[in-house]
Amino acid sequence: MNNNLNFQFGMYEPATDSIIINTGKNCFLVIRCKECNSSVIFDDPTDIVYLYRLAEDSPLTYAKLALIENGLQDYVDAMNEFN
């Protein structure tokens, strides 16, 4: 994995449940949230809202966490600690 990706712009696309990232000149990265979210183990099934909120409010952060091993799992675990 390239840890030096330059994410210039990102948005959540609810119709496809995807994050669409502009990584440079005519280059896009599409992250399918359903697939990424399916790798996360939730203490409570309603905890998935943490990931949907992150995808909608901060798509670049979601993308960066999705590309890191256990990134989304660690995020959900941390949110559970705070709440």
C-alpha positions as CSV (number, residue, x, y, z in Angstrom):
1,M,0.0,0.0,0.0
2,N,1.2,3.5,-0.8
3,N,1.0,5.6,2.4
4,N,1.8,8.7,0.4
5,L,-1.6,9.0,-1.4
6,N,-2.5,12.6,-2.0
7,F,-6.2,13.0,-1.4
8,Q,-7.2,16.3,-2.9
9,F,-11.0,16.0,-2.7
10,G,-13.4,13.5,-1.3
11,M,-17.2,13.1,-1.0
12,Y,-19.7,10.5,0.2
13,E,-22.1,9.3,-2.5
14,P,-25.2,8.0,-0.8
15,A,-26.7,6.5,-3.9
16,T,-23.8,4.0,-4.1
17,D,-22.8,4.1,-0.5
18,S,-19.2,5.0,-1.6
19,I,-16.5,7.5,-0.9
20,I,-15.2,9.0,-4.1
21,I,-11.7,10.5,-3.8
22,N,-9.8,12.7,-6.3
23,T,-6.2,11.6,-5.9
24,G,-4.8,13.7,-8.6
25,K,-4.9,14.5,-12.3
26,N,-7.9,12.4,-13.7
27,C,-7.3,9.8,-11.0
28,F,-10.1,8.7,-8.7
29,L,-10.3,6.1,-5.9
30,V,-13.7,4.6,-5.0
31,I,-14.2,3.0,-1.6
32,R,-17.3,0.9,-1.2
33,C,-18.4,1.6,2.4
34,K,-20.6,-1.6,2.7
35,E,-17.6,-3.7,1.9
36,C,-15.3,-1.9,4.3
37,N,-17.9,-1.7,7.1
38,S,-18.5,-5.5,6.8
39,S,-15.0,-6.1,8.2
40,V,-15.7,-4.3,11.4
41,I,-17.0,-6.1,14.5
42,F,-19.6,-4.1,16.4
43,D,-20.3,-4.5,20.1
44,D,-23.8,-3.3,19.3
45,P,-25.2,-3.4,15.7
46,T,-26.3,0.2,15.9
47,D,-22.6,1.2,16.3
48,I,-22.4,1.1,12.5
49,V,-23.8,4.7,12.7
50,Y,-20.3,5.8,13.7
51,L,-19.0,4.8,10.3
52,Y,-21.9,6.2,8.3
53,R,-21.5,9.5,10.2
54,L,-17.8,9.5,9.5
55,A,-18.3,8.8,5.8
56,E,-20.8,11.6,5.4
57,D,-19.1,14.2,7.6
58,S,-15.4,13.4,6.9
59,P,-15.0,11.3,3.8
60,L,-11.3,11.8,3.5
61,T,-10.8,10.6,7.1
62,Y,-13.0,7.6,6.4
63,A,-11.0,6.8,3.3
64,K,-7.6,7.1,5.1
65,L,-8.9,4.8,7.9
66,A,-10.3,2.3,5.4
67,L,-6.9,2.0,3.8
68,I,-5.1,1.3,7.1
69,E,-5.3,-2.2,8.6
70,N,-7.9,-2.2,11.4
71,G,-8.3,1.6,10.9
72,L,-12.1,1.5,10.9
73,Q,-12.2,-1.1,13.7
74,D,-10.0,1.0,15.8
75,Y,-12.2,4.1,15.1
76,V,-15.4,2.3,16.2
77,D,-13.6,0.9,19.3
78,A,-12.5,4.4,20.2
79,M,-16.0,5.8,19.7
80,N,-17.3,3.2,22.0
81,E,-14.8,4.2,24.7
82,F,-15.9,7.8,24.5
83,N,-19.6,7.0,24.6
